[in-house]
Amino acid sequence: MPDNKTLLTAAQAAFDYREKLPHLAAGAQASREELLSLVNADLPDDGESPDAAIQMLIKGAERGLNSSAGPRYFGFVIGGSTPASVATDWLASAWDQNAQSYNTSPAASVIEEIVAKWLLDLLGLPKESGVGFVTGAQMANFTALTVARNAVLQKQGWDVEADGLQSAPHINVICSECCHATVRSAIRLMGLGVKNVKTVSADSEGRIELGAFNRALAACKGPTIVCAQAGNVNTGAFDAFGPMAASAKERGAWLHIDGAFGLWACASPKLKNLAEHINEADSWAADAHKWLNVPYDSGMVIIRDAALHRNLKTARCAYSASAGPDFRDGSQWAPENSRRARGFVLYAALRNLGRKGVRQVVDNCCEIAQTFAAELAKLPHVRVLNRVVLNQVLFRIEPESAIDTDAFNKSVALRIQRSGVCWMGTTQWRGQTALRISVSNWSTTTADAHQSIASVKNAIEQETQSSQ
Ligand SMILES: Cc1ncc(COP(=O)(O)O)c(C=O)c1O
């Protein structure tokens, strides 16, 4: 007999965890050795009860969890997960639907249709676009750039899916020096070769230099793909989409925008100026597991030309015929075949937040980022390095007494992390080590920001004392 009561055990454990989450240390507490000592064992010959297996996992993992779902975790661009989205994520697992096709899950198919329509509406993107649900922005960038590759070669009369890349016309790819590493990974995976990328310089905020971009584009002959960015992962800056879209259009180039977190700015009228002309691109990549605050794995790839998008994969298994041209088969819009029904989570998250709720999450994070910047700038020797236009704050501590300022900043970051009050990481910005804050969690408050700033202040004072 299945022991479905285990689901309640897990639900109770999850509930208990989420209740204490705001008060937990922001970073993991155990070392690798300690974690291994808790979980390492020989694979049992005889299985354990589901409850026992789950309890062992909880016991082994809890001290190694980052409180990245909590309000004072500012590392990477993590986002949190709202109760509605977590609960629906459980349901998606319990229902265990395969979102591959209408036939494998009629419900997953129609929910994807509705979510796709809502997202295009919320983000102000062309209504006719195709939307695919993927694991994250890496896959979204890969999928969009693959469709772009197919499209620019098709215009040259080259069918890359049939004839491959070996003798295909050369494809120009233009990226900013500040594009995200996953864009370059996508280019590698697609077989275009990162050495072939024309890398254009960026300004002090990480925005592509328009003059250099136009010169690079003018030098391109034949099929061309341009990669732009909504939300630099360090500064939050957006490229200038209007001029880029106009130049790309004039040259017949494909314009892709990596908006892993930045695309959500389109949901906020306050951020309209940043996102201007974003809807003139040919494709967009975004993560729902960042600023929409749903659990991992959840990204979207959006392509203006839905017919091209739907042709991404034309091969079908004989046992898996389509229900018909009007029926959505999720796997036609994404590289994966059998897929998690992540559309369910997005449906509940969007219903729960509504248009206003998404806007509020975005605006609230941006306001808190402003508070961070203003208050950090008041601390001695702290310099905020970016214009805070979105949710990202970069700062560096520059005491005259420091012999090695980069090392000083790294030590301060470690002290902050060890304090457990909040978690922020370091990055390299313009050749220097800086500390980096990403405010992307729905539950972060201004009080969390002040508590975190106090811990930064403490860490700086302690490091200053110990280095004297
Ligand atoms: C601008 C940008 N693009 C792509 C990614 C990659 O996203 P993922 O890790 O979800 O694949 C990130 C992650 O932070 C990002 O900030």
The ligand as a Gaussian input file, in Angstrom:
#p B3LYP/6-31G(d) Opt

LIG

0 1
 C       21.376000      38.313000     -16.828000
 C       21.369000      36.842000     -16.509000
 N       21.284000      35.948000     -17.521000
 C       21.262000      34.628000     -17.300000
 C       21.321000      34.123000     -16.030000
 C       21.313000      32.638000     -15.822000
 O       20.143000      32.235000     -15.198000
 P       19.923000      30.731000     -14.713000
 O       20.992000      30.497000     -13.703000
 O       18.560000      30.745000     -14.147000
 O       20.060000      29.848000     -15.889000
 C       21.416000      35.011000     -14.948000
 C       21.534000      34.510000     -13.556000
 O       21.720000      35.246000     -12.626000
 C       21.418000      36.407000     -15.189000
 O       21.462000      37.286000     -14.201000

